[in-house]
Amino acid sequence: MADQTTTSKALRSRRSCLATPGSNPRFLEKAKGLDADQVFLDLEDSVAPIAKVDARKSVVAALNEGGWGNKIRVVRVNDWTTEWTYGDVIEVVAGAGANLDCIMLPKVQTAEQVVALDLLLTQLEKVHGYEQGRIGIEAQIENALGLTNVNAIAAASPRVETIIFGPADFMASINMKSLVVGEQPPGYDVGDAYHYILMQILMAARAYGKQAIDGPYLQIKDVDGFRRVAGRAAALGFDGKWVLHPDQIAAANEVFSPRQEDYDHSENILDAYDHYTSAAGGARGAVMLGDEMIDEASRKMALVISAKGRAAGMTRTDVWKPED
């Protein structure tokens, strides 16, 4: 079981996670040129049952052809209750494991399902000479049982990099009276019907050093609606959100990046705190930065914003310097 005080590997920016059907070579090629932080090549819901086996070959070819730049390359396999899962993992990892960052496992219900995938990946890495443990796991929570076990799922393997909310299947799982994925159900006029679910996922992710990713917003032409829903998840502390259409990418990248003034301020807090706690700065633990008192708690808060900004490739426009 993972130690909750450590993170197994450096976590990369996942502000926008683009879903791409693995059975559509044209979409796979187009995805390479889009500005998403992550692209996941899907073998599950966006691929018809009769096309799933052949889609594996398209996914392997797309990964091996390259052209993905710095994007995180992920393949979503089918869930363990189907007949396709082991074949998906074996064919994709054997064929393109060197060009693959993570396997996304949908409809995760128990920690044992994550462990099973971990064991299969370890065997494949040994057979094909890959670095053991390099291929990560993204666990998608899509029903009530999965949410009940989300802490154990997050702790099940050091390979786990993200915990993802899958809203459509989850809404069906709990009999939610709505057909509009990502929006509030009719009659729920106060608060956010998804708040408890999102917070459970976020707490599990943070307790075990994972990233928390919000699921899709299916009204792909309503970019303002996407931005509004994404803003709620970002405000809670989520790291990113699925995008289903190119028009949603820029909005996700903006919403899940710090504001420029917040990024600059966080870097200035870190610089000022490092200076003032040093011997040269007087070895002080609490000091004034402008009109604001900063201390160790301020440093921890600034580290969060700074890390998000650096991962997003932001640069400072305001640099603090100690007074003479």
C-alpha positions in Angstrom: 0.0 0.0 0.0 1.3 3.5 -0.8 2.5 5.7 2.0 0.1 8.6 2.2 2.9 11.0 3.1 4.7 10.5 -0.2 4.1 10.9 -3.9 5.3 8.0 -6.0 6.3 10.2 -9.0 6.4 13.8 -10.1 2.9 14.8 -11.2 2.5 16.6 -14.5 0.1 19.2 -15.7 -3.3 17.7 -16.6 -5.4 20.8 -17.0 -7.0 19.5 -20.2 -7.5 15.7 -20.8 -8.7 15.2 -24.4 -10.8 12.1 -25.1 -10.1 10.6 -28.5 -11.9 7.5 -30.0 -9.3 4.8 -30.6 -11.2 3.5 -33.6 -11.0 6.8 -35.6 -7.6 7.3 -37.2 -8.5 10.8 -38.4 -9.4 11.9 -34.8 -6.2 10.3 -33.5 -4.1 12.2 -36.0 -5.9 15.5 -35.3 -5.4 15.1 -31.5 -1.6 15.3 -31.9 -1.8 18.9 -33.0 -4.2 20.2 -30.3 -3.0 22.0 -27.2 -4.3 19.6 -24.6 -2.0 18.6 -21.7 -3.1 15.0 -22.0 -4.7 12.9 -24.7 -6.3 9.5 -23.9 -6.9 7.1 -26.7 -10.1 5.4 -25.9 -11.0 1.7 -26.3 -14.0 1.9 -24.1 -17.3 3.8 -24.4 -16.5 5.7 -27.6 -15.7 2.5 -29.5 -18.5 0.1 -30.6 -18.2 -3.5 -29.3 -17.5 -4.9 -32.8 -14.7 -2.4 -33.4 -12.9 -2.8 -30.1 -10.3 -5.4 -31.1 -9.4 -3.7 -34.3 -9.2 -0.3 -32.5 -6.2 -1.7 -30.5 -4.1 -1.7 -33.7 -5.1 1.9 -34.5 -4.1 3.0 -31.0 -0.7 1.2 -31.1 0.0 2.6 -34.5 -0.9 6.2 -33.4 1.3 6.0 -30.3 4.3 4.6 -32.3 4.0 7.1 -35.1 4.9 9.9 -32.6 4.1 13.6 -33.0 2.5 13.9 -29.6 5.0 16.5 -28.3 4.9 16.9 -24.5 1.4 15.5 -24.1 0.8 12.8 -21.6 -0.2 9.7 -23.6 -2.8 7.5 -22.1 -5.0 4.6 -23.3 -8.3 3.9 -21.7 -9.0 0.2 -21.7 -12.3 -1.6 -21.1 -13.2 -2.3 -17.5 -12.5 -5.6 -15.7 -16.1 -6.8 -16.0 -15.7 -7.1 -19.8 -14.0 -9.7 -22.0 -11.6 -7.1 -23.5 -9.6 -5.8 -20.6 -6.6 -8.1 -20.5 -6.4 -8.1 -24.3 -6.4 -4.3 -24.4 -3.6 -4.1 -21.9 -1.5 -6.8 -23.4 -1.7 -5.6 -27.0 -1.3 -1.9 -26.2 1.6 -2.3 -23.8 3.4 -5.0 -25.9 3.0 -3.0 -29.0 3.6 0.6 -27.8 4.6 0.5 -24.1 7.7 2.6 -24.8 5.5 5.4 -26.1 2.8 5.1 -23.4 2.6 7.0 -20.1 -0.5 5.6 -18.4 -3.3 3.1 -18.6 -6.7 4.5 -17.6 -9.0 1.9 -16.0 -12.7 2.8 -16.1 -15.4 1.8 -13.6 -13.0 1.0 -10.8 -15.0 -0.4 -7.9 -12.3 -2.0 -5.6 -8.7 -1.7 -4.8 -8.2 -5.2 -6.0 -9.0 -4.2 -9.6 -6.2 -1.7 -9.5 -3.8 -4.3 -8.0 -4.7 -6.7 -10.8 -3.8 -4.1 -13.4 -0.6 -3.3 -11.6 0.4 -7.0 -11.6 -0.3 -7.3 -15.3 1.6 -4.2 -16.1 4.6 -5.4 -14.1 4.7 -8.7 -16.0 4.5 -6.9 -19.3 7.3 -4.5 -18.3 9.5 -7.5 -17.3 8.8 -9.4 -20.5 9.4 -6.4 -22.8 12.3 -4.8 -21.0 10.6 -1.7 -19.9 11.4 0.2 -16.7 9.3 -1.4 -14.0 6.7 0.9 -12.6 7.0 3.5 -15.2 3.6 3.1 -16.8 1.1 4.8 -14.5 -2.6 4.0 -13.8 -5.5 6.5 -13.9 -8.5 5.2 -11.9 -12.0 6.3 -13.0 -14.7 6.4 -10.3 -18.1 5.8 -12.0 -20.4 4.3 -9.5 -21.4 4.2 -5.8 -19.3 1.3 -4.9 -16.2 2.9 -6.4 -16.8 6.1 -4.4 -17.2 4.1 -1.3 -13.8 2.5 -1.8 -12.1 5.5 -3.3 -9.5 5.8 -0.5 -8.4 2.2 -0.9 -8.3 2.7 -4.6 -6.1 5.7 -4.4 -3.7 3.8 -2.0 -3.8 0.5 -4.0 -0.6 1.1 -6.1 2.2 3.6 -6.4 1.4 3.5 -10.1 -1.9 5.4 -9.5 -1.4 9.0 -10.8 -5.0 10.3 -11.0 -8.5 9.7 -9.6 -11.1 10.7 -12.2 -14.8 11.4 -11.8 -16.9 9.7 -14.4 -20.3 11.6 -14.1 -22.5 9.9 -16.7 -22.2 6.3 -15.4 -22.2 7.7 -11.8 -25.5 9.5 -12.4 -27.0 6.3 -13.6 -25.5 4.4 -10.7 -27.3 6.5 -8.1 -30.5 6.9 -10.1 -30.0 10.6 -10.5 -33.0 12.2 -12.3 -31.2 13.9 -15.2 -30.0 13.2 -18.7 -27.7 16.3 -18.9 -24.2 15.2 -17.9 -22.3 17.9 -15.9 -25.3 20.1 -15.1 -27.4 20.1 -11.9 -30.4 17.7 -12.0 -33.8 19.3 -12.3 -35.2 20.2 -8.9 -31.8 20.6 -7.2 -32.0 24.3 -6.9 -29.7 24.9 -3.9 -26.0 24.0 -3.8 -24.2 21.5 -6.0 -25.5 17.9 -6.4 -22.0 16.7 -7.2 -20.2 18.5 -4.3 -20.0 15.4 -2.0 -18.8 13.2 -4.8 -16.1 15.6 -6.0 -14.9 16.2 -2.4 -14.6 12.5 -1.7 -12.5 12.1 -4.8 -10.4 15.1 -4.0 -9.7 14.0 -0.4 -8.6 10.6 -1.5 -6.4 12.0 -4.2 -4.7 14.5 -1.8 -4.3 12.0 1.0 -2.3 9.7 -1.3 -0.5 12.3 -3.4 -2.6 11.8 -6.6 -4.2 14.2 -9.0 -7.9 14.8 -9.1 -9.6 15.1 -12.5 -13.2 16.1 -13.2 -15.1 14.4 -15.9 -16.6 15.6 -19.2 -19.2 18.3 -20.0 -21.2 16.9 -22.8 -22.7 20.1 -24.1 -19.7 20.6 -26.3 -21.0 23.8 -28.1 -21.6 25.6 -24.8 -18.1 26.8 -23.9 -19.5 29.2 -21.3 -21.3 26.3 -19.6 -18.1 24.3 -19.7 -16.1 27.1 -18.2 -18.7 27.6 -15.4 -18.7 23.9 -14.4 -14.9 23.6 -14.7 -14.5 26.7 -12.5 -16.4 24.9 -9.7 -14.0 21.9 -9.8 -11.0 24.2 -10.1 -12.1 26.2 -7.1 -12.2 23.1 -5.0 -8.7 22.2 -6.0 -9.1 19.8 -8.9 -6.1 19.6 -11.2 -8.0 19.4 -14.6 -11.0 18.2 -16.5 -11.8 16.1 -19.5 -12.4 17.8 -22.8 -14.4 16.3 -25.6 -14.0 19.0 -28.3 -11.1 21.3 -29.3 -13.2 24.4 -28.3 -13.1 23.2 -24.7 -9.2 22.9 -24.5 -8.3 26.6 -24.2 -11.0 27.1 -21.5 -9.7 24.2 -19.5 -6.1 25.3 -19.7 -7.2 28.8 -18.5 -9.5 27.7 -15.7 -7.1 25.2 -14.2 -4.0 27.5 -14.4 -3.4 30.1 -11.7 -4.2 33.7 -12.5 -1.0 35.6 -13.5 -1.2 37.8 -10.4 -1.7 34.8 -8.1 1.2 33.0 -9.7 3.5 36.0 -9.4 2.4 36.5 -5.7 3.1 32.9 -4.9 6.6 33.0 -6.3 7.2 36.3 -4.4 6.0 34.7 -1.1 8.4 31.8 -1.7 11.4 34.1 -2.4 10.6 36.4 0.4 10.2 33.6 2.9 13.4 31.9 1.9 15.2 35.2 2.3 13.8 36.3 5.7 14.2 32.8 7.3 17.9 32.7 6.3 20.7 34.2 8.3 21.2 37.0 5.8 17.5 37.9 6.1 17.5 37.9 9.9 16.3 34.3 10.5 12.7 35.5 11.0 9.8 33.1 10.9 7.0 35.7 10.3 7.5 38.8 8.3 5.6 41.4 6.3 5.4 41.2 2.5 3.9 44.5 1.6 0.7 44.7 3.7 0.6 40.9 4.2 2.1 38.8 7.0 3.7 35.6 5.7 4.9 32.6 7.6 5.4 28.8 7.1 1.6 28.3 6.4 1.8 31.0 3.7 4.8 29.2 2.2 2.8 25.9 2.0 -0.1 27.7 0.3 2.2 29.4 -2.1 3.8 26.1 -3.1 0.5 24.8 -4.4 -0.1 27.8 -6.7 3.6 27.9 -7.7 3.6 24.2 -8.7 0.5 24.6 -10.8 1.9 27.6 -12.6 5.3 26.0 -13.2 3.6 22.8 -14.6 1.5 25.0 -16.9 4.7 26.7 -18.2 3.9 30.1 -16.7 6.5 32.8 -16.4 6.7 35.6 -13.8 5.9 39.2 -14.6 6.7 40.5 -11.2 9.9 39.5 -9.2 10.3 40.4 -5.6 13.6 41.7 -4.4 14.7 42.3 -0.7 14.8 45.9 0.4 18.3 47.4 0.7 
